[in-house]
Amino acid sequence: MLDCTTFSISCNTQSITNVKYEWPEDFGDVTHVQIEGDVEVEQFHWKVFGDPCTDKPNIGKHEDEE
């Protein structure tokens, strides 16, 4: 089952905050992820949603990009 979690994504020069997202087990490569504040999460996958450093994730939309 997917968990809906709100988290912030910190990239090189861009920061996406308060992103409410489903939490699949298989994400893509992300530089740095923070969950609701300062809780750092190890690297997790983001491939299905694209690169957060270049494109804002589409809420509830699964982009099948490889």
N, C-alpha and C positions, 0 to 999 in steps of 0.2 A: 504494500500500500504506500502511496506517496504522501509525504508530509508537506504541508504548506508552511513555509517558513519565511519570515521577513529578514532580509540580511542586506549588508552593504558590500559592494565590490570596489576595492581600491586598485586602480590601474596606474600606469606610469603617470599620466597627467589627468586622468579622468576618474571621477568617483560616482558610482551609482549607488544611491542610498534608498533605504526603505523599499526594496524590491520584493514584493510578495511573490513567491514562486513555489512551484511544486518541487519536491526534492527527490529526483530519481537516484537510483544507486549508481548509475553510470553517467558521470559528467565528463567534461572535457578539461583541458588544462587552463587553470586560472592562476594568475600571479599571486593574488592575495585575497582572502575572503574574510569578512567579519560578520559574525552573527549577532544581530541586535545589540550593538554596542562595541565592546572591545574584545569579545571572545574570538580569538583567532582559530580558524579551522585549517587543518592541513590542506594541501592541494586537493582540489576536487574537480570533477569533470564538468565540462560546459559545452561539449561539442554539439549536442542536439540543439542548443539555443544560440549557437554562433559565438563569436568572440565579443565579450562584454567590453573589451578595450576599444573596439571599433564600432560595434552596433549595440544599441540598447536592446536588452532581451525583450521578446514579445511575450507579454503575459498570456499564459494559456495557449501559446502557439508553438507547435513543434516544427521547427524548420529542419527538414531532412537534408542537411548539408554535410559533406564529408571533407 
